[in-house]
Amino acid sequence: MSQKILIVEDDAILVEMYQTKFEMEGFEVTTAYSGKEALQKLKEGFVPDLIVLDILMPDVNGFEVLKEMKQEPNYRQIPVIMLTNLGESKIDMNKELSYALGVRDFLIKSKHTPDEIVEKIRQVLS
Amino acid sequence: MLKFNITKREIDKIIHENKLLFETLEKEKKELKLIQNSMQDGLIILDTKGTVLSCNDSVKKMLGMKDCFIGAKRDLNNIQEFFNKKIIFGKDAPATFDEIVNLNKRKIDYNIIAIDDKGGETILHVIISPIIENKEVVGILASHRDITELENEKRNAKIEKRKWEAVFDHTADGVVVITNRNRLIVGANPAFEKIIGFREAEMVGKDIHGYMEIHESDREDECLIKKSIERNGEEIEGLLKRSNGEHFWAALTASSVADHSIYHEGLIIITVRDITKEKEIEQTKNEFISIVSHELRTPLTAIKGYLSMMIKGDSGPLEPKQLHFLNRIYLSTERMVNLAEDLLVINRLETNRLVLNMIPLDLPKILNEVLDELALKGLSRQISLNQIVSKNIPKVLADSDRLRQVLFNLIDNAIKYSYNGSRVDITVSAENDFIQVQIKDSGVGISDFDREKLFKKFVRIQNELSIKAGGSGLGLYITKNLIEAQGGSIVVESEIGKGSTFIIKLPKNK
């Protein structure tokens, strides 16, 4: 059975791109266009094998999603990869905060190709 | 009959004494004349009716006086006939000297102008005073003093003063003059009044700090005035407050003037520019750059991502030419990604918002990783990258990502500007408080002229290799700023055609 990935990202084109790539690599992809939608899906009982999470989103941001997740034993253990384009100076702080919240990897969208992201996902899942 | 019992001897004595007295008198008269004539002031002596009794040489010359004036009566109506010069009397010159004669006045003074036939003007100040003997006025003395030079000087000074007042009043920058010792306001121009919001009259004599300080605390380092005075002549920026409580950005320059004549402690002139608008524009610009670079990242991510998938064959097999074109697009996209990244870093640097995580780092290890990343690039042009690392290099205190970026930029540049088949040597050594990294190439080199502007923003040196190398002209600007933000320094030595050596020093961890 293929592994399930939840993509949380507000930019439709990027969602489509990552979804296409991940599916080509044999993953089963579910998408959420906001933090709120992601939390909704989790609350409905959906448990992915990994979450690719954006930080800057209109309603509930990535950190808020992470914090919510940490309170629920059902999905506390789901590995998360942060994928963001946040400004340079914030990256270091965000990185620290993300790792403190148990994030497995922290990637800059514009720097990493979909291929490289798949590679990171495989590393985390192995 | 009176009989004089005088001896001839006594008569001789009297005659002799009289003769001596006469001689003395003659001598004194001569001396008096001499004194009169050598006086610079012009003197006219008149009797109480206004008839001229005598004049000295000075006054004759001053007025171009004819000899017939002696014995004539002073009458303003026909006075001109006694002089070779044209005489113009001041409005307050009296027709008669009755006031003086009757002792109603002890002194009358007025000015006259004497104009010679060439139009040369002499301005004379005339003082009329009584000559008194036994409480009776027996004559009148009119003394004339040449005040031409003084008057001209006064007039020039007035013009000069007006000129400077005009400059002071119409300067667009606020100018305030204060005393050096007690910092009391001596004067302020209208521009200053407008900027600060108080009238000059309210401020004169008061302490400048009351008008140009926004911090209630007396923290010395927060006092803009003090700072600007310390850095005499250098412009400093800071926040000030207007009379209505509104804060504004100001640029201050203080210059001390040693004016010991009036204020022995000297004066300080402070110019104040309201740079609130400039600051707002700067802020808007920074925000704009930040937003644009940020917003660019998302579409660039999609372009780059899809391109990488196509190149990989995710959308099906590609013709060699298609692959070649896509690779070109990919490279250009990478450059745009880097440019957006660079602009963001610059934005952070220039607004002091770059967060550095300074920790002890193993520089040779980071250098190794950077060289691994660049190995392929070197190899593709047969440029060998050689490390010469001294033993036991102590840890450096720096930000890991920024140190990596600095090393990457400099070595990447060395490769870019090297000829195919040459070498780049990277030497790491420890010096007193610093770790030194020397990056030496044997490439195109940089001229002295270009070296001056090498570390400036958007500067790209034109040479045979720079066209191929590409770049935004931001790399070295960022590199230098990042090194300095980490407490280090960078210098470059170079010779055209022989190559360049960049030497960076970063503080050792203590």
Interface residues (C-beta under 8 A of the other chain):
Chain A: D11 I13 L14 M17 Y18 T20 K21 M24 N85 G87 E88 S89 K90 D92 M93 K109 S110 K111 T113 P114 D115
Chain B: S290 H294 R297 T298 P299 L300 T301 A302 K304 G305 Y306 S308 M309 K312 D314 V337 A340 E341 L344 V345 R348 R353 L354 V355 N357 D401
